[in-house]
Amino acid sequence: MNESALSDILKLADGLNLSDRLALIEQLASGLRRKGPAKPARSLRGIWKDKVPEDFDIDGALREIRGEQPGGEKE
């Protein structure tokens, strides 16, 4: 949807009385509930499992990164 169409829809919605606005919101929400999520949620652990070596020292890397930042840790 382009911005012009969205702007037109919002202007029309502004012209509705309160009960009609609530009915509009209910209709939109029920449509979203019927469709459900676009993709099933996936575990980040599963997604990144093969991307990072198992022996990677995340705490050491974070200490190094933070030490390089202004006001970071000083060892």
TILUMMI-815225 format. One record per atom (N, C-alpha, C): residue in three letters; x, y, z. Coordinates in steps of 0.02 Angstrom, whole numbers, plus 50000, padded with zeros to 5 digits. Example, Ala and Ser with C-alpha at 12.3 -4.5 7.8 and 13.67 -1.06 7.14 Angstrom:
% TILUMMI-815225
ala506604971650390 ala506154977550390 ala506604983550390 ser506424988850354 ser506844994750357 ser506455000250394 
END
This chain:
% TILUMMI-815225
met500434994150000 met500005000050000 met500455006250000 asn500285010949959 asn500685017049957 asn500455021950012 glu500875026950025 glu500745031650078 glu500115035750065 ser499965037150002 ser499375041049985 ser498735037250004 ala498725030749989 ala498135026750006 ala498045026350082 leu498595025350117 leu498555025050190 leu498315031750218 ser498565037150191 ser498355043850213 ser497605044750201 asp497365042550143 asp496645043050128 asp496235038950178 ile496465033050194 ile496105028750241 ile496085031950310 leu496645034750331 leu496665038050397 leu496205044050399 lys496165047950345 lys495705053650342 lys494985051350347 leu494815045950312 leu494135043350316 leu493975040950386 ala494455037550418 ala494355035050486 ala494255040850534 asp494605046450523 asp494515052250567 asp493805054950564 gly493465053950508 gly492785056450501 gly492255051950533 leu492455046150557 leu491975041550588 leu491835043550660 asn491225041850683 asn491085043050754 asn491425037450794 leu491415038150860 leu491785033650904 leu491565026350895 ser490925025050892 ser490695018050887 ser490905015050820 asp490885019050767 asp491105016550701 asp491865015250700 arg492245019550733 arg492965018450738 arg493115011850774 leu492755010750829 leu492855004550867 leu492674998450824 ala492134999050786 ala491934993450742 ala492474992250689 leu492764997550662 leu493294996950613 leu493904993350643 ile494094995450703 ile494664992350737 ile494534984950750 glu493914983450772 glu493744976350784 glu493784972250720 gln493544975050665 gln493574971450601 gln494304970250580 leu494714975450586 leu495424974650568 leu495774969550612 ala495634969850677 ala495954965250724 ala495734958050711 ser495104956950697 ser494874950150685 ser495184947350621 gly495294951650572 gly495624949450511 gly496344947350524 leu496684950950568 leu497364949150587 leu497374942550624 arg496894941550669 arg496874935250708 arg496774929350662 arg496354930050612 arg496214924450566 arg496834922650525 lys497214927550506 lys497804926250465 lys498364923050507 gly498424924850569 gly498954922150612 gly499624924950592 pro500144922550626 pro500814925150610 pro501034923050540 ala501434927350509 ala501664925950441 ala502104919750439 lys502544919150488 lys502984913350492 lys502974910750564 pro503044904250573 pro503094901850642 pro503734904350674 ala503694905850738 ala504294908250774 ala504824902850775 arg505444904950768 arg506004900150771 arg506474902250826 ser506774897350856 ser507254898650910 ser507884901850881 leu508114907250912 leu508734910350890 leu509324905650898 arg509294901450950 arg509824896550959 arg509874891950899 gly509304889750873 gly509294885450815 gly509534889050752 ile509344895350745 ile509524899150686 ile510284900250683 trp510594901750741 trp511304903450744 trp511744897450759 lys511454891550768 lys511824885650790 lys512464884350751 asp512424884450685 asp513004882750644 asp513394888850621 lys513214894750645 lys513544900850622 lys514124903050667 val514124900750729 val514644902750778 val514984896550804 pro515654896450803 pro516014890550829 pro515834889250902 glu515784882950921 glu515594881150989 glu516094883751041 asp516724884351023 asp517234886451072 asp517334894051072 phe516874897751040 phe516924905051038 phe516814907951107 asp517264912351129 asp517224915451196 asp516834921951191 ile516174921551199 ile515754927451192 ile515904932651246 asp516034930351308 asp516194935151362 asp516844938851347 gly517334935351322 gly517974938551305 gly517884943551248 ala517484941751198 ala517354946351143 ala516994952551167 leu516504951751212 leu516144957551238 leu516604961951279 arg517044958951319 arg517524963051358 arg517964967151311 glu518184963951257 glu518614967451209 glu518234973151175 ile517624971951154 ile517224977151122 ile517094982951170 arg516884981251230 arg516724986451279 arg517334990451299 gly517914987351300 gly518534990851317 gly518724995951265 glu518504994951202 glu518674999551148 glu518205005551146 gln517635005151181 gln517155010551181 gln517355016051230 pro517195022251215 pro517335027551264 pro516945026151329 gly517295026451384 gly516985024951449 gly516895017551462 gly517195013351419 gly517135006051426 gly517595003551481 glu517574996951491 glu517994993851543 glu518734994851526 lys519134995651577 lys519854995951569 lys520154990151608 glu520534986051573 glu520834980251607 glu521514981851633 
END
